[in-house]
């Protein structure tokens, strides 16, 4: 397998999942502005969507969209516990978390990377982020990870998006369960491994 990624982008989520699963994989860094890979390929020819993550599977197919990719990774190593068994209620809860993260946190916080965003709209977005994080705070209260004691791909994704609160100076102090969770996930050796490979700092 080969993961196309950009440092610190949402592709960090499947990168963490691959490390946690202990799978063998290659990395190919993508310049998202130039749409070129570190290996010199035209990224648009690989993924016409033009963004990461993209996972080239061993059978030659390409899988895109983070929530789909991380579930695929988890299912390659079911004993890793990165996703509950397909068809169980827990698996659907995992999918609920993945969908919430992608639609309500990823797209909302990620929109602020657009330098053309007006200050008035940014204020609206920050208020929405505050409400969404408020709900996530209730989900993490008294738990180590989203699904309880077991780290899953949903945690890899949530951690990745929570990292984006740092450049936007979104204060997590008012969300003590999230803040503690963020530190807990950041300390995982495989999370550190993935971040180090991407040239990222501790958080």
C-alpha positions in Angstrom: 0.0 0.0 0.0 1.0 3.6 -0.6 -0.4 6.6 1.3 -0.3 9.9 -0.5 -0.1 12.6 2.2 0.7 16.2 3.1 2.3 16.9 6.4 -0.2 17.7 9.1 -3.2 17.5 6.7 -6.1 15.1 7.3 -4.0 12.4 5.8 -2.2 12.2 9.2 -5.3 10.2 10.3 -4.8 7.1 8.0 -1.0 7.5 8.6 -1.6 7.0 12.3 -3.9 4.1 11.6 -1.4 2.4 9.4 1.3 2.7 12.1 -1.1 1.5 14.8 -2.1 -1.5 12.7 1.5 -2.4 12.1 1.0 -2.7 8.3 3.7 -2.4 5.7 3.2 0.8 3.6 5.0 3.4 1.5 4.6 7.2 1.9 4.5 9.6 -1.0 4.4 13.3 0.0 2.2 15.6 -2.1 2.7 19.2 -2.8 -1.0 20.2 -2.8 -0.4 23.6 -4.5 1.7 22.2 -7.3 -0.3 18.9 -7.4 3.0 17.0 -7.6 4.2 14.1 -5.5 7.7 13.8 -4.0 8.3 10.9 -6.5 7.6 13.4 -9.4 4.2 12.2 -10.4 1.2 14.3 -11.4 -1.0 13.9 -8.4 -4.1 14.9 -10.4 -3.5 11.9 -12.6 -3.5 9.7 -9.5 -6.4 11.4 -7.7 -8.4 13.8 -9.8 -10.0 15.2 -6.6 -6.6 16.8 -6.0 -6.5 16.3 -2.3 -5.2 13.9 0.3 -5.5 11.3 1.7 -5.4 8.8 -1.1 -4.4 5.2 -0.5 -3.1 3.0 -3.4 -4.1 -0.5 -2.5 -2.1 -3.6 -3.4 -4.6 -4.6 -6.1 -4.0 -1.4 -7.9 -7.2 0.4 -6.9 -7.2 3.8 -5.3 -9.3 4.6 -2.2 -10.0 8.2 -1.2 -11.9 9.9 1.6 -10.4 9.6 5.1 -13.3 7.8 6.9 -13.4 5.1 4.2 -9.6 4.7 4.1 -9.2 4.3 7.9 -12.0 1.6 8.1 -10.2 -0.3 5.2 -7.0 -0.1 7.1 -8.6 -1.3 10.3 -10.2 -4.2 8.5 -6.8 -5.4 7.2 -5.8 -6.0 10.8 -8.9 -6.8 12.8 -6.9 -8.0 15.7 -5.6 -4.5 16.2 -9.0 -3.4 17.6 -8.9 -0.2 15.5 -12.5 -0.8 14.5 -15.2 -3.0 16.0 -16.4 -6.0 13.9 -18.5 -5.1 10.9 -22.3 -5.4 11.5 -22.1 -4.8 15.2 -23.7 -1.8 17.0 -20.3 -0.6 18.0 -19.2 -0.5 14.4 -22.1 1.8 13.6 -21.2 4.0 16.5 -17.7 4.2 15.2 -19.1 5.3 11.8 -21.3 7.9 13.6 -18.2 9.4 15.1 -16.3 9.3 11.8 -19.2 11.0 10.1 -19.4 13.7 12.8 -15.7 14.4 12.7 -15.6 14.7 8.9 -18.8 16.8 8.4 -18.9 18.9 11.6 -15.3 19.3 12.7 -13.0 18.6 9.7 -15.0 20.7 7.2 -15.8 23.5 9.7 -12.3 24.0 11.2 -10.6 23.2 7.9 -12.5 26.0 6.2 -10.5 28.5 8.2 -7.4 27.6 6.2 -8.9 29.7 3.4 -7.1 33.1 3.6 -10.0 34.8 1.9 -12.5 34.0 4.7 -14.0 37.3 5.9 -13.5 38.0 9.6 -17.3 38.1 10.1 -17.7 34.6 8.7 -14.7 33.3 10.7 -16.6 34.5 13.9 -19.6 32.4 12.8 -17.4 29.4 12.1 -15.7 29.7 15.5 -19.0 29.8 17.3 -20.1 26.6 15.5 -16.8 24.9 16.3 -17.4 25.8 20.0 -20.8 24.1 19.9 -19.4 21.0 18.2 -16.5 20.7 20.6 -19.0 21.1 23.4 -20.8 18.0 22.2 -17.5 16.1 21.8 -16.6 17.0 25.4 -19.7 15.2 26.6 -18.7 12.1 24.6 -15.2 12.0 26.0 -16.1 12.6 29.7 -14.9 9.7 31.8 -13.4 7.8 28.8 -9.9 7.2 27.6 -11.0 7.2 23.9 -14.2 7.7 21.9 -15.2 4.1 22.1 -14.1 3.7 25.8 -10.8 2.0 26.6 -9.9 0.9 23.1 -8.1 3.3 20.7 -9.8 3.2 17.3 -9.5 4.9 13.9 -12.0 7.5 15.1 -9.4 8.6 17.6 -6.7 9.0 14.9 -9.1 11.2 13.0 -10.3 13.3 15.9 -6.7 13.9 17.1 -5.7 15.0 13.6 -8.4 17.6 13.4 -7.9 18.7 17.0 -4.3 19.6 16.0 -5.7 22.3 13.8 -7.1 24.1 16.9 -3.5 25.2 17.6 -2.8 27.4 14.6 -6.3 29.0 14.9 -5.8 29.5 18.6 -9.0 27.7 19.6 -8.7 27.4 23.3 -9.3 23.8 24.6 -9.0 24.8 28.3 -12.8 25.1 28.5 -13.0 21.4 27.3 -11.0 19.6 30.0 -12.0 16.1 28.7 -10.9 17.0 25.2 -7.7 18.6 26.4 -6.7 15.5 28.4 -7.7 13.2 25.5 -5.6 15.2 23.1 -2.5 14.8 25.3 -3.3 11.1 25.8 -3.4 10.4 22.1 -0.4 12.5 21.3 1.7 10.4 23.7 0.9 7.2 22.0 4.2 5.8 20.4 2.6 5.1 17.0 1.1 8.5 16.9 4.5 10.0 17.6 6.0 7.7 14.9 3.6 9.0 12.3 4.1 12.7 13.3 7.9 12.2 13.3 7.7 10.7 9.8 5.8 13.8 8.6 8.3 16.2 10.3 5.7 17.4 12.8 6.3 18.4 16.4 4.8 16.7 19.4 1.3 18.1 18.7 
